Amino acid sequence: MSHSLTCIWIHAIFGTKFRDSLILPAFEPKLHAHIKMQLVDDLGCRVRAINGTGDHVHVLFLLNPNLALKDILKNIKGESSHWVNQENFAQRKFAWQTGYAAYSVRESDLPVVERYVQYQKEHHRKKSFFEEWEQIALEHGLQVLPETVETVSDSSSGSIAHD
């Protein structure tokens, strides 16, 4: 084959530093649009869904095969936090946690994951972020280590998973 073909959908989740509820409803749609624009225009990733709550964001996107996932997430988190602070959207300094969670999604599962992302607010009326994170990690066969549990559920720490 003279060329390469890829189709790798990613469901990425990243939270605000210290899991503080910094994403206010007044600017949340602007933040999601900004992240989507950055993924599409700057990083060449197609975005299928983006949503979240006051303390975290879910993004379902098609991975650009020319970029590493860790670089894409580092870029969107760094640039978007800078943008939020520059626009003075948050009541105090805005930052994302160091880590993230990212999972590949089968083409046949895209509608289910897209719906899941779109209904984040309703979902979190029934389940905490930690319960959600733990369930997704276990569904993907990831071992939930005690130190990881502390960083996800303890508001004094700052990372979901390390780069």
Phi and psi in radians as a Rosetta constraint file:
Dihedral C 1 N 2 CA 2 C 2 CIRCULARHARMONIC -1.522 0.35
Dihedral N 2 CA 2 C 2 N 3 CIRCULARHARMONIC -0.085 0.35
Dihedral C 2 N 3 CA 3 C 3 CIRCULARHARMONIC -2.510 0.35
Dihedral N 3 CA 3 C 3 N 4 CIRCULARHARMONIC 2.938 0.35
Dihedral C 3 N 4 CA 4 C 4 CIRCULARHARMONIC -1.916 0.35
Dihedral N 4 CA 4 C 4 N 5 CIRCULARHARMONIC 2.499 0.35
Dihedral C 4 N 5 CA 5 C 5 CIRCULARHARMONIC -2.166 0.35
Dihedral N 5 CA 5 C 5 N 6 CIRCULARHARMONIC 2.338 0.35
Dihedral C 5 N 6 CA 6 C 6 CIRCULARHARMONIC -2.392 0.35
Dihedral N 6 CA 6 C 6 N 7 CIRCULARHARMONIC 2.659 0.35
Dihedral C 6 N 7 CA 7 C 7 CIRCULARHARMONIC -2.635 0.35
Dihedral N 7 CA 7 C 7 N 8 CIRCULARHARMONIC 1.514 0.35
Dihedral C 7 N 8 CA 8 C 8 CIRCULARHARMONIC -2.089 0.35
Dihedral N 8 CA 8 C 8 N 9 CIRCULARHARMONIC 1.810 0.35
Dihedral C 8 N 9 CA 9 C 9 CIRCULARHARMONIC -1.463 0.35
Dihedral N 9 CA 9 C 9 N 10 CIRCULARHARMONIC 2.402 0.35
Dihedral C 9 N 10 CA 10 C 10 CIRCULARHARMONIC -2.112 0.35
Dihedral N 10 CA 10 C 10 N 11 CIRCULARHARMONIC 2.331 0.35
Dihedral C 10 N 11 CA 11 C 11 CIRCULARHARMONIC -1.849 0.35
Dihedral N 11 CA 11 C 11 N 12 CIRCULARHARMONIC 1.842 0.35
Dihedral C 11 N 12 CA 12 C 12 CIRCULARHARMONIC -1.846 0.35
Dihedral N 12 CA 12 C 12 N 13 CIRCULARHARMONIC 2.494 0.35
Dihedral C 12 N 13 CA 13 C 13 CIRCULARHARMONIC -2.330 0.35
Dihedral N 13 CA 13 C 13 N 14 CIRCULARHARMONIC 2.251 0.35
Dihedral C 13 N 14 CA 14 C 14 CIRCULARHARMONIC -2.518 0.35
Dihedral N 14 CA 14 C 14 N 15 CIRCULARHARMONIC 2.573 0.35
Dihedral C 14 N 15 CA 15 C 15 CIRCULARHARMONIC -2.023 0.35
Dihedral N 15 CA 15 C 15 N 16 CIRCULARHARMONIC 2.888 0.35
Dihedral C 15 N 16 CA 16 C 16 CIRCULARHARMONIC -1.263 0.35
Dihedral N 16 CA 16 C 16 N 17 CIRCULARHARMONIC 2.695 0.35
Dihedral C 16 N 17 CA 17 C 17 CIRCULARHARMONIC -1.031 0.35
Dihedral N 17 CA 17 C 17 N 18 CIRCULARHARMONIC 2.354 0.35
Dihedral C 17 N 18 CA 18 C 18 CIRCULARHARMONIC 1.079 0.35
Dihedral N 18 CA 18 C 18 N 19 CIRCULARHARMONIC 0.244 0.35
Dihedral C 18 N 19 CA 19 C 19 CIRCULARHARMONIC 1.029 0.35
Dihedral N 19 CA 19 C 19 N 20 CIRCULARHARMONIC 0.470 0.35
Dihedral C 19 N 20 CA 20 C 20 CIRCULARHARMONIC -1.256 0.35
Dihedral N 20 CA 20 C 20 N 21 CIRCULARHARMONIC 2.512 0.35
Dihedral C 20 N 21 CA 21 C 21 CIRCULARHARMONIC -1.439 0.35
Dihedral N 21 CA 21 C 21 N 22 CIRCULARHARMONIC 1.363 0.35
Dihedral C 21 N 22 CA 22 C 22 CIRCULARHARMONIC -1.702 0.35
Dihedral N 22 CA 22 C 22 N 23 CIRCULARHARMONIC -0.260 0.35
Dihedral C 22 N 23 CA 23 C 23 CIRCULARHARMONIC -1.521 0.35
Dihedral N 23 CA 23 C 23 N 24 CIRCULARHARMONIC 1.666 0.35
Dihedral C 23 N 24 CA 24 C 24 CIRCULARHARMONIC -1.388 0.35
Dihedral N 24 CA 24 C 24 N 25 CIRCULARHARMONIC 2.567 0.35
Dihedral C 24 N 25 CA 25 C 25 CIRCULARHARMONIC -0.963 0.35
Dihedral N 25 CA 25 C 25 N 26 CIRCULARHARMONIC -0.523 0.35
Dihedral C 25 N 26 CA 26 C 26 CIRCULARHARMONIC -1.119 0.35
Dihedral N 26 CA 26 C 26 N 27 CIRCULARHARMONIC -0.560 0.35
Dihedral C 26 N 27 CA 27 C 27 CIRCULARHARMONIC -2.046 0.35
Dihedral N 27 CA 27 C 27 N 28 CIRCULARHARMONIC -0.033 0.35
Dihedral C 27 N 28 CA 28 C 28 CIRCULARHARMONIC -0.947 0.35
Dihedral N 28 CA 28 C 28 N 29 CIRCULARHARMONIC -0.848 0.35
Dihedral C 28 N 29 CA 29 C 29 CIRCULARHARMONIC -1.056 0.35
Dihedral N 29 CA 29 C 29 N 30 CIRCULARHARMONIC -0.607 0.35
Dihedral C 29 N 30 CA 30 C 30 CIRCULARHARMONIC -1.175 0.35
Dihedral N 30 CA 30 C 30 N 31 CIRCULARHARMONIC -0.708 0.35
Dihedral C 30 N 31 CA 31 C 31 CIRCULARHARMONIC -1.096 0.35
Dihedral N 31 CA 31 C 31 N 32 CIRCULARHARMONIC -0.820 0.35
Dihedral C 31 N 32 CA 32 C 32 CIRCULARHARMONIC -1.085 0.35
Dihedral N 32 CA 32 C 32 N 33 CIRCULARHARMONIC -0.738 0.35
Dihedral C 32 N 33 CA 33 C 33 CIRCULARHARMONIC -1.124 0.35
Dihedral N 33 CA 33 C 33 N 34 CIRCULARHARMONIC -0.670 0.35
Dihedral C 33 N 34 CA 34 C 34 CIRCULARHARMONIC -1.146 0.35
Dihedral N 34 CA 34 C 34 N 35 CIRCULARHARMONIC -0.787 0.35
Dihedral C 34 N 35 CA 35 C 35 CIRCULARHARMONIC -1.097 0.35
Dihedral N 35 CA 35 C 35 N 36 CIRCULARHARMONIC -0.757 0.35
Dihedral C 35 N 36 CA 36 C 36 CIRCULARHARMONIC -1.073 0.35
Dihedral N 36 CA 36 C 36 N 37 CIRCULARHARMONIC -0.804 0.35
Dihedral C 36 N 37 CA 37 C 37 CIRCULARHARMONIC -1.044 0.35
Dihedral N 37 CA 37 C 37 N 38 CIRCULARHARMONIC -0.745 0.35
Dihedral C 37 N 38 CA 38 C 38 CIRCULARHARMONIC -1.108 0.35
Dihedral N 38 CA 38 C 38 N 39 CIRCULARHARMONIC -0.786 0.35
Dihedral C 38 N 39 CA 39 C 39 CIRCULARHARMONIC -1.077 0.35
Dihedral N 39 CA 39 C 39 N 40 CIRCULARHARMONIC -0.781 0.35
Dihedral C 39 N 40 CA 40 C 40 CIRCULARHARMONIC -1.298 0.35
Dihedral N 40 CA 40 C 40 N 41 CIRCULARHARMONIC -0.983 0.35
Dihedral C 40 N 41 CA 41 C 41 CIRCULARHARMONIC -1.319 0.35
Dihedral N 41 CA 41 C 41 N 42 CIRCULARHARMONIC -0.745 0.35
Dihedral C 41 N 42 CA 42 C 42 CIRCULARHARMONIC -1.604 0.35
Dihedral N 42 CA 42 C 42 N 43 CIRCULARHARMONIC -0.537 0.35
Dihedral C 42 N 43 CA 43 C 43 CIRCULARHARMONIC -2.002 0.35
Dihedral N 43 CA 43 C 43 N 44 CIRCULARHARMONIC -0.055 0.35
Dihedral C 43 N 44 CA 44 C 44 CIRCULARHARMONIC 1.164 0.35
Dihedral N 44 CA 44 C 44 N 45 CIRCULARHARMONIC 0.587 0.35
Dihedral C 44 N 45 CA 45 C 45 CIRCULARHARMONIC -1.937 0.35
Dihedral N 45 CA 45 C 45 N 46 CIRCULARHARMONIC 2.289 0.35
Dihedral C 45 N 46 CA 46 C 46 CIRCULARHARMONIC -1.392 0.35
Dihedral N 46 CA 46 C 46 N 47 CIRCULARHARMONIC 2.294 0.35
Dihedral C 46 N 47 CA 47 C 47 CIRCULARHARMONIC -1.837 0.35
Dihedral N 47 CA 47 C 47 N 48 CIRCULARHARMONIC 2.232 0.35
Dihedral C 47 N 48 CA 48 C 48 CIRCULARHARMONIC -1.710 0.35
Dihedral N 48 CA 48 C 48 N 49 CIRCULARHARMONIC -0.591 0.35
Dihedral C 48 N 49 CA 49 C 49 CIRCULARHARMONIC -2.776 0.35
Dihedral N 49 CA 49 C 49 N 50 CIRCULARHARMONIC 2.575 0.35
Dihedral C 49 N 50 CA 50 C 50 CIRCULARHARMONIC -2.599 0.35
Dihedral N 50 CA 50 C 50 N 51 CIRCULARHARMONIC 2.333 0.35
Dihedral C 50 N 51 CA 51 C 51 CIRCULARHARMONIC -2.952 0.35
Dihedral N 51 CA 51 C 51 N 52 CIRCULARHARMONIC 3.072 0.35
Dihedral C 51 N 52 CA 52 C 52 CIRCULARHARMONIC 3.068 0.35
Dihedral N 52 CA 52 C 52 N 53 CIRCULARHARMONIC -2.742 0.35
Dihedral C 52 N 53 CA 53 C 53 CIRCULARHARMONIC -2.302 0.35
Dihedral N 53 CA 53 C 53 N 54 CIRCULARHARMONIC -2.913 0.35
Dihedral C 53 N 54 CA 54 C 54 CIRCULARHARMONIC -1.148 0.35
Dihedral N 54 CA 54 C 54 N 55 CIRCULARHARMONIC -0.292 0.35
Dihedral C 54 N 55 CA 55 C 55 CIRCULARHARMONIC -2.181 0.35
Dihedral N 55 CA 55 C 55 N 56 CIRCULARHARMONIC 0.037 0.35
Dihedral C 55 N 56 CA 56 C 56 CIRCULARHARMONIC -2.809 0.35
Dihedral N 56 CA 56 C 56 N 57 CIRCULARHARMONIC 2.870 0.35
Dihedral C 56 N 57 CA 57 C 57 CIRCULARHARMONIC -2.291 0.35
Dihedral N 57 CA 57 C 57 N 58 CIRCULARHARMONIC 2.477 0.35
Dihedral C 57 N 58 CA 58 C 58 CIRCULARHARMONIC -1.971 0.35
Dihedral N 58 CA 58 C 58 N 59 CIRCULARHARMONIC 2.390 0.35
Dihedral C 58 N 59 CA 59 C 59 CIRCULARHARMONIC -2.338 0.35
Dihedral N 59 CA 59 C 59 N 60 CIRCULARHARMONIC 2.264 0.35
Dihedral C 59 N 60 CA 60 C 60 CIRCULARHARMONIC -1.905 0.35
Dihedral N 60 CA 60 C 60 N 61 CIRCULARHARMONIC 1.964 0.35
Dihedral C 60 N 61 CA 61 C 61 CIRCULARHARMONIC -2.494 0.35
Dihedral N 61 CA 61 C 61 N 62 CIRCULARHARMONIC 2.773 0.35
Dihedral C 61 N 62 CA 62 C 62 CIRCULARHARMONIC -1.554 0.35
Dihedral N 62 CA 62 C 62 N 63 CIRCULARHARMONIC 2.118 0.35
Dihedral C 62 N 63 CA 63 C 63 CIRCULARHARMONIC -1.170 0.35
Dihedral N 63 CA 63 C 63 N 64 CIRCULARHARMONIC 2.262 0.35
Dihedral C 63 N 64 CA 64 C 64 CIRCULARHARMONIC -1.269 0.35
Dihedral N 64 CA 64 C 64 N 65 CIRCULARHARMONIC 2.100 0.35
Dihedral C 64 N 65 CA 65 C 65 CIRCULARHARMONIC -1.173 0.35
Dihedral N 65 CA 65 C 65 N 66 CIRCULARHARMONIC -0.201 0.35
Dihedral C 65 N 66 CA 66 C 66 CIRCULARHARMONIC -1.585 0.35
Dihedral N 66 CA 66 C 66 N 67 CIRCULARHARMONIC -0.035 0.35
Dihedral C 66 N 67 CA 67 C 67 CIRCULARHARMONIC -2.220 0.35
Dihedral N 67 CA 67 C 67 N 68 CIRCULARHARMONIC 2.570 0.35
Dihedral C 67 N 68 CA 68 C 68 CIRCULARHARMONIC -1.390 0.35
Dihedral N 68 CA 68 C 68 N 69 CIRCULARHARMONIC 2.468 0.35
Dihedral C 68 N 69 CA 69 C 69 CIRCULARHARMONIC -0.949 0.35
Dihedral N 69 CA 69 C 69 N 70 CIRCULARHARMONIC -0.792 0.35
Dihedral C 69 N 70 CA 70 C 70 CIRCULARHARMONIC -1.063 0.35
Dihedral N 70 CA 70 C 70 N 71 CIRCULARHARMONIC -0.600 0.35
Dihedral C 70 N 71 CA 71 C 71 CIRCULARHARMONIC -1.272 0.35
Dihedral N 71 CA 71 C 71 N 72 CIRCULARHARMONIC -0.650 0.35
Dihedral C 71 N 72 CA 72 C 72 CIRCULARHARMONIC -1.084 0.35
Dihedral N 72 CA 72 C 72 N 73 CIRCULARHARMONIC -0.873 0.35
Dihedral C 72 N 73 CA 73 C 73 CIRCULARHARMONIC -1.174 0.35
Dihedral N 73 CA 73 C 73 N 74 CIRCULARHARMONIC -0.690 0.35
Dihedral C 73 N 74 CA 74 C 74 CIRCULARHARMONIC -1.055 0.35
Dihedral N 74 CA 74 C 74 N 75 CIRCULARHARMONIC -0.729 0.35
Dihedral C 74 N 75 CA 75 C 75 CIRCULARHARMONIC -1.151 0.35
Dihedral N 75 CA 75 C 75 N 76 CIRCULARHARMONIC -0.870 0.35
Dihedral C 75 N 76 CA 76 C 76 CIRCULARHARMONIC -1.194 0.35
Dihedral N 76 CA 76 C 76 N 77 CIRCULARHARMONIC -0.615 0.35
Dihedral C 76 N 77 CA 77 C 77 CIRCULARHARMONIC -1.218 0.35
Dihedral N 77 CA 77 C 77 N 78 CIRCULARHARMONIC -0.789 0.35
Dihedral C 77 N 78 CA 78 C 78 CIRCULARHARMONIC -1.143 0.35
Dihedral N 78 CA 78 C 78 N 79 CIRCULARHARMONIC -0.816 0.35
Dihedral C 78 N 79 CA 79 C 79 CIRCULARHARMONIC -1.192 0.35
Dihedral N 79 CA 79 C 79 N 80 CIRCULARHARMONIC -0.721 0.35
Dihedral C 79 N 80 CA 80 C 80 CIRCULARHARMONIC -1.212 0.35
Dihedral N 80 CA 80 C 80 N 81 CIRCULARHARMONIC -0.630 0.35
Dihedral C 80 N 81 CA 81 C 81 CIRCULARHARMONIC -1.178 0.35
Dihedral N 81 CA 81 C 81 N 82 CIRCULARHARMONIC -0.683 0.35
Dihedral C 81 N 82 CA 82 C 82 CIRCULARHARMONIC -1.066 0.35
Dihedral N 82 CA 82 C 82 N 83 CIRCULARHARMONIC -0.768 0.35
Dihedral C 82 N 83 CA 83 C 83 CIRCULARHARMONIC -1.096 0.35
Dihedral N 83 CA 83 C 83 N 84 CIRCULARHARMONIC -0.789 0.35
Dihedral C 83 N 84 CA 84 C 84 CIRCULARHARMONIC -1.038 0.35
Dihedral N 84 CA 84 C 84 N 85 CIRCULARHARMONIC -0.770 0.35
Dihedral C 84 N 85 CA 85 C 85 CIRCULARHARMONIC -1.190 0.35
Dihedral N 85 CA 85 C 85 N 86 CIRCULARHARMONIC -0.688 0.35
Dihedral C 85 N 86 CA 86 C 86 CIRCULARHARMONIC -1.118 0.35
Dihedral N 86 CA 86 C 86 N 87 CIRCULARHARMONIC -0.645 0.35
Dihedral C 86 N 87 CA 87 C 87 CIRCULARHARMONIC -1.479 0.35
Dihedral N 87 CA 87 C 87 N 88 CIRCULARHARMONIC -0.079 0.35
Dihedral C 87 N 88 CA 88 C 88 CIRCULARHARMONIC 0.988 0.35
Dihedral N 88 CA 88 C 88 N 89 CIRCULARHARMONIC 0.722 0.35
Dihedral C 88 N 89 CA 89 C 89 CIRCULARHARMONIC -1.351 0.35
Dihedral N 89 CA 89 C 89 N 90 CIRCULARHARMONIC -0.603 0.35
Dihedral C 89 N 90 CA 90 C 90 CIRCULARHARMONIC -1.594 0.35
Dihedral N 90 CA 90 C 90 N 91 CIRCULARHARMONIC 2.730 0.35
Dihedral C 90 N 91 CA 91 C 91 CIRCULARHARMONIC -1.296 0.35
Dihedral N 91 CA 91 C 91 N 92 CIRCULARHARMONIC -0.350 0.35
Dihedral C 91 N 92 CA 92 C 92 CIRCULARHARMONIC -2.546 0.35
Dihedral N 92 CA 92 C 92 N 93 CIRCULARHARMONIC -3.091 0.35
Dihedral C 92 N 93 CA 93 C 93 CIRCULARHARMONIC -0.999 0.35
Dihedral N 93 CA 93 C 93 N 94 CIRCULARHARMONIC 2.258 0.35
Dihedral C 93 N 94 CA 94 C 94 CIRCULARHARMONIC -1.691 0.35
Dihedral N 94 CA 94 C 94 N 95 CIRCULARHARMONIC 2.367 0.35
Dihedral C 94 N 95 CA 95 C 95 CIRCULARHARMONIC -2.690 0.35
Dihedral N 95 CA 95 C 95 N 96 CIRCULARHARMONIC 2.676 0.35
Dihedral C 95 N 96 CA 96 C 96 CIRCULARHARMONIC -1.661 0.35
Dihedral N 96 CA 96 C 96 N 97 CIRCULARHARMONIC 2.724 0.35
Dihedral C 96 N 97 CA 97 C 97 CIRCULARHARMONIC -1.084 0.35
Dihedral N 97 CA 97 C 97 N 98 CIRCULARHARMONIC 2.758 0.35
Dihedral C 97 N 98 CA 98 C 98 CIRCULARHARMONIC -1.074 0.35
Dihedral N 98 CA 98 C 98 N 99 CIRCULARHARMONIC -0.759 0.35
Dihedral C 98 N 99 CA 99 C 99 CIRCULARHARMONIC -1.656 0.35
Dihedral N 99 CA 99 C 99 N 100 CIRCULARHARMONIC -2.967 0.35
Dihedral C 99 N 100 CA 100 C 100 CIRCULARHARMONIC -2.854 0.35
Dihedral N 100 CA 100 C 100 N 101 CIRCULARHARMONIC 2.967 0.35
Dihedral C 100 N 101 CA 101 C 101 CIRCULARHARMONIC -2.092 0.35
Dihedral N 101 CA 101 C 101 N 102 CIRCULARHARMONIC 2.458 0.35
Dihedral C 101 N 102 CA 102 C 102 CIRCULARHARMONIC -2.565 0.35
Dihedral N 102 CA 102 C 102 N 103 CIRCULARHARMONIC 2.317 0.35
Dihedral C 102 N 103 CA 103 C 103 CIRCULARHARMONIC -2.323 0.35
Dihedral N 103 CA 103 C 103 N 104 CIRCULARHARMONIC 2.497 0.35
Dihedral C 103 N 104 CA 104 C 104 CIRCULARHARMONIC -1.369 0.35
Dihedral N 104 CA 104 C 104 N 105 CIRCULARHARMONIC 2.622 0.35
Dihedral C 104 N 105 CA 105 C 105 CIRCULARHARMONIC -2.228 0.35
Dihedral N 105 CA 105 C 105 N 106 CIRCULARHARMONIC 2.218 0.35
Dihedral C 105 N 106 CA 106 C 106 CIRCULARHARMONIC -1.150 0.35
Dihedral N 106 CA 106 C 106 N 107 CIRCULARHARMONIC 2.561 0.35
Dihedral C 106 N 107 CA 107 C 107 CIRCULARHARMONIC -0.918 0.35
Dihedral N 107 CA 107 C 107 N 108 CIRCULARHARMONIC -0.721 0.35
Dihedral C 107 N 108 CA 108 C 108 CIRCULARHARMONIC -1.200 0.35
Dihedral N 108 CA 108 C 108 N 109 CIRCULARHARMONIC -0.347 0.35
Dihedral C 108 N 109 CA 109 C 109 CIRCULARHARMONIC -1.649 0.35
Dihedral N 109 CA 109 C 109 N 110 CIRCULARHARMONIC -0.062 0.35
Dihedral C 109 N 110 CA 110 C 110 CIRCULARHARMONIC -0.966 0.35
Dihedral N 110 CA 110 C 110 N 111 CIRCULARHARMONIC -0.807 0.35
Dihedral C 110 N 111 CA 111 C 111 CIRCULARHARMONIC -1.043 0.35
Dihedral N 111 CA 111 C 111 N 112 CIRCULARHARMONIC -0.665 0.35
Dihedral C 111 N 112 CA 112 C 112 CIRCULARHARMONIC -1.184 0.35
Dihedral N 112 CA 112 C 112 N 113 CIRCULARHARMONIC -0.807 0.35
Dihedral C 112 N 113 CA 113 C 113 CIRCULARHARMONIC -1.187 0.35
Dihedral N 113 CA 113 C 113 N 114 CIRCULARHARMONIC -0.687 0.35
Dihedral C 113 N 114 CA 114 C 114 CIRCULARHARMONIC -1.041 0.35
Dihedral N 114 CA 114 C 114 N 115 CIRCULARHARMONIC -0.785 0.35
Dihedral C 114 N 115 CA 115 C 115 CIRCULARHARMONIC -1.114 0.35
Dihedral N 115 CA 115 C 115 N 116 CIRCULARHARMONIC -0.724 0.35
Dihedral C 115 N 116 CA 116 C 116 CIRCULARHARMONIC -1.019 0.35
Dihedral N 116 CA 116 C 116 N 117 CIRCULARHARMONIC -0.781 0.35
Dihedral C 116 N 117 CA 117 C 117 CIRCULARHARMONIC -1.151 0.35
Dihedral N 117 CA 117 C 117 N 118 CIRCULARHARMONIC -0.772 0.35
Dihedral C 117 N 118 CA 118 C 118 CIRCULARHARMONIC -1.102 0.35
Dihedral N 118 CA 118 C 118 N 119 CIRCULARHARMONIC -0.480 0.35
Dihedral C 118 N 119 CA 119 C 119 CIRCULARHARMONIC -1.878 0.35
Dihedral N 119 CA 119 C 119 N 120 CIRCULARHARMONIC 0.605 0.35
Dihedral C 119 N 120 CA 120 C 120 CIRCULARHARMONIC -1.037 0.35
Dihedral N 120 CA 120 C 120 N 121 CIRCULARHARMONIC -0.778 0.35
Dihedral C 120 N 121 CA 121 C 121 CIRCULARHARMONIC -1.097 0.35
Dihedral N 121 CA 121 C 121 N 122 CIRCULARHARMONIC -0.770 0.35
Dihedral C 121 N 122 CA 122 C 122 CIRCULARHARMONIC -1.121 0.35
Dihedral N 122 CA 122 C 122 N 123 CIRCULARHARMONIC -0.724 0.35
Dihedral C 122 N 123 CA 123 C 123 CIRCULARHARMONIC -1.043 0.35
Dihedral N 123 CA 123 C 123 N 124 CIRCULARHARMONIC -0.729 0.35
Dihedral C 123 N 124 CA 124 C 124 CIRCULARHARMONIC -1.410 0.35
Dihedral N 124 CA 124 C 124 N 125 CIRCULARHARMONIC -0.026 0.35
Dihedral C 124 N 125 CA 125 C 125 CIRCULARHARMONIC -1.294 0.35
Dihedral N 125 CA 125 C 125 N 126 CIRCULARHARMONIC -0.358 0.35
Dihedral C 125 N 126 CA 126 C 126 CIRCULARHARMONIC -1.884 0.35
Dihedral N 126 CA 126 C 126 N 127 CIRCULARHARMONIC -0.425 0.35
Dihedral C 126 N 127 CA 127 C 127 CIRCULARHARMONIC -2.437 0.35
Dihedral N 127 CA 127 C 127 N 128 CIRCULARHARMONIC 2.357 0.35
Dihedral C 127 N 128 CA 128 C 128 CIRCULARHARMONIC -1.255 0.35
Dihedral N 128 CA 128 C 128 N 129 CIRCULARHARMONIC 2.878 0.35
Dihedral C 128 N 129 CA 129 C 129 CIRCULARHARMONIC -1.030 0.35
Dihedral N 129 CA 129 C 129 N 130 CIRCULARHARMONIC -0.770 0.35
Dihedral C 129 N 130 CA 130 C 130 CIRCULARHARMONIC -1.070 0.35
Dihedral N 130 CA 130 C 130 N 131 CIRCULARHARMONIC -0.795 0.35
Dihedral C 130 N 131 CA 131 C 131 CIRCULARHARMONIC -1.046 0.35
Dihedral N 131 CA 131 C 131 N 132 CIRCULARHARMONIC -0.718 0.35
Dihedral C 131 N 132 CA 132 C 132 CIRCULARHARMONIC -1.119 0.35
Dihedral N 132 CA 132 C 132 N 133 CIRCULARHARMONIC -0.862 0.35
Dihedral C 132 N 133 CA 133 C 133 CIRCULARHARMONIC -1.045 0.35
Dihedral N 133 CA 133 C 133 N 134 CIRCULARHARMONIC -0.798 0.35
Dihedral C 133 N 134 CA 134 C 134 CIRCULARHARMONIC -1.101 0.35
Dihedral N 134 CA 134 C 134 N 135 CIRCULARHARMONIC -0.739 0.35
Dihedral C 134 N 135 CA 135 C 135 CIRCULARHARMONIC -1.107 0.35
Dihedral N 135 CA 135 C 135 N 136 CIRCULARHARMONIC -0.801 0.35
Dihedral C 135 N 136 CA 136 C 136 CIRCULARHARMONIC -1.114 0.35
Dihedral N 136 CA 136 C 136 N 137 CIRCULARHARMONIC -0.760 0.35
Dihedral C 136 N 137 CA 137 C 137 CIRCULARHARMONIC -1.046 0.35
Dihedral N 137 CA 137 C 137 N 138 CIRCULARHARMONIC -0.797 0.35
Dihedral C 137 N 138 CA 138 C 138 CIRCULARHARMONIC -1.169 0.35
Dihedral N 138 CA 138 C 138 N 139 CIRCULARHARMONIC -0.663 0.35
Dihedral C 138 N 139 CA 139 C 139 CIRCULARHARMONIC -1.066 0.35
Dihedral N 139 CA 139 C 139 N 140 CIRCULARHARMONIC -0.493 0.35
Dihedral C 139 N 140 CA 140 C 140 CIRCULARHARMONIC -1.695 0.35
Dihedral N 140 CA 140 C 140 N 141 CIRCULARHARMONIC 0.208 0.35
Dihedral C 140 N 141 CA 141 C 141 CIRCULARHARMONIC 1.264 0.35
Dihedral N 141 CA 141 C 141 N 142 CIRCULARHARMONIC 0.396 0.35
Dihedral C 141 N 142 CA 142 C 142 CIRCULARHARMONIC -1.604 0.35
Dihedral N 142 CA 142 C 142 N 143 CIRCULARHARMONIC 2.434 0.35
Dihedral C 142 N 143 CA 143 C 143 CIRCULARHARMONIC -1.374 0.35
Dihedral N 143 CA 143 C 143 N 144 CIRCULARHARMONIC 2.228 0.35
Dihedral C 143 N 144 CA 144 C 144 CIRCULARHARMONIC -1.603 0.35
Dihedral N 144 CA 144 C 144 N 145 CIRCULARHARMONIC 1.790 0.35
Dihedral C 144 N 145 CA 145 C 145 CIRCULARHARMONIC -1.439 0.35
Dihedral N 145 CA 145 C 145 N 146 CIRCULARHARMONIC 2.617 0.35
Dihedral C 145 N 146 CA 146 C 146 CIRCULARHARMONIC -0.946 0.35
Dihedral N 146 CA 146 C 146 N 147 CIRCULARHARMONIC -0.732 0.35
Dihedral C 146 N 147 CA 147 C 147 CIRCULARHARMONIC -1.183 0.35
Dihedral N 147 CA 147 C 147 N 148 CIRCULARHARMONIC -0.503 0.35
Dihedral C 147 N 148 CA 148 C 148 CIRCULARHARMONIC -1.277 0.35
Dihedral N 148 CA 148 C 148 N 149 CIRCULARHARMONIC -0.702 0.35
Dihedral C 148 N 149 CA 149 C 149 CIRCULARHARMONIC -1.025 0.35
Dihedral N 149 CA 149 C 149 N 150 CIRCULARHARMONIC -0.746 0.35
Dihedral C 149 N 150 CA 150 C 150 CIRCULARHARMONIC -1.096 0.35
Dihedral N 150 CA 150 C 150 N 151 CIRCULARHARMONIC -0.699 0.35
Dihedral C 150 N 151 CA 151 C 151 CIRCULARHARMONIC -1.276 0.35
Dihedral N 151 CA 151 C 151 N 152 CIRCULARHARMONIC -0.483 0.35
Dihedral C 151 N 152 CA 152 C 152 CIRCULARHARMONIC -1.405 0.35
Dihedral N 152 CA 152 C 152 N 153 CIRCULARHARMONIC -0.733 0.35
Dihedral C 152 N 153 CA 153 C 153 CIRCULARHARMONIC -1.683 0.35
Dihedral N 153 CA 153 C 153 N 154 CIRCULARHARMONIC -0.310 0.35
Dihedral C 153 N 154 CA 154 C 154 CIRCULARHARMONIC -1.656 0.35
Dihedral N 154 CA 154 C 154 N 155 CIRCULARHARMONIC 2.078 0.35
Dihedral C 154 N 155 CA 155 C 155 CIRCULARHARMONIC -1.229 0.35
Dihedral N 155 CA 155 C 155 N 156 CIRCULARHARMONIC -0.067 0.35
Dihedral C 155 N 156 CA 156 C 156 CIRCULARHARMONIC -1.592 0.35
Dihedral N 156 CA 156 C 156 N 157 CIRCULARHARMONIC 0.004 0.35
Dihedral C 156 N 157 CA 157 C 157 CIRCULARHARMONIC -2.128 0.35
Dihedral N 157 CA 157 C 157 N 158 CIRCULARHARMONIC 3.140 0.35
Dihedral C 157 N 158 CA 158 C 158 CIRCULARHARMONIC -2.480 0.35
Dihedral N 158 CA 158 C 158 N 159 CIRCULARHARMONIC 0.683 0.35
Dihedral C 158 N 159 CA 159 C 159 CIRCULARHARMONIC -2.738 0.35
Dihedral N 159 CA 159 C 159 N 160 CIRCULARHARMONIC 2.487 0.35
Dihedral C 159 N 160 CA 160 C 160 CIRCULARHARMONIC -1.518 0.35
Dihedral N 160 CA 160 C 160 N 161 CIRCULARHARMONIC -0.969 0.35
Dihedral C 160 N 161 CA 161 C 161 CIRCULARHARMONIC -2.560 0.35
Dihedral N 161 CA 161 C 161 N 162 CIRCULARHARMONIC 2.642 0.35
Dihedral C 161 N 162 CA 162 C 162 CIRCULARHARMONIC -1.592 0.35
Dihedral N 162 CA 162 C 162 N 163 CIRCULARHARMONIC 2.568 0.35
